[in-house]
Amino acid sequence: MPDDVATRISRRGVLGGTAATAVTGAVTGAVPAQAVPAPAAPTPVMPVRFKVNGERRELTLDPRTTLLDALREHLHLTGSKKGCDHGQCGACTVMVNGVRINSCLSLAVMHDGDEITTIEGLGTPDRLHPMQAAFVAHDGYQCGYCTPGQICSAVAVLDEIKRGVPSHVQADLTAKPRATADEMRERMSGNICRCGAYSNIADAMRDVAGADA
């Protein structure tokens, strides 16, 4: 048999065999073993209980859930904003047991039993917190995206100063911090306002602090 004829028969046989295999698989419903996906492992979850704005809340969360996502996505408290999600802008600032933190950097399960205050817990439209009222009076915002974090941080800053908590840049750590413009600006430096309302924010804080600065 000539070589070219043998080649054609060989190709015909291969093609025919492949087609037959495909037809047989379609008729019998057979699926290659490697095409069957392995069952996905269930996502581990953990219970977490904390008090948010004075109300006890219980959640069952993926342990990787940040406090910010727990507040926004699970409790629907969307006042706290997700800005950078890397702890660099301060838009997500909330208070935990009276101490301000970047909620995007903290896991929700780390705060079991804690007391959390968000912007929604500071005041209401008809009964503003003094810091909220001061921000309105001094135009301490423009686009407003960073404002919830700014206000939560500002409230915590004045409490830090009142309690005598030194800032990280103070040379004399035994000296009681003063509610001066420079001190408040330094303590607020982790909260970024891309609109540039810093002077108005400082005026609002000084108004609430009653500082002669």
PyMOL commands that set and color helices and strands:
alter all, ss='L'
color gray80, all
select helices_A, chain A and resi 3-28+33-35+67-74+103-105+108-111+119-121+130-137+147-163+181-187+198-209
alter helices_A, ss='H'
color red, helices_A
select strands_A, chain A and resi 46-52+55-61+93-96+99-102+115-117
alter strands_A, ss='S'
color yellow, strands_A
deselect
rebuild
show_as cartoon
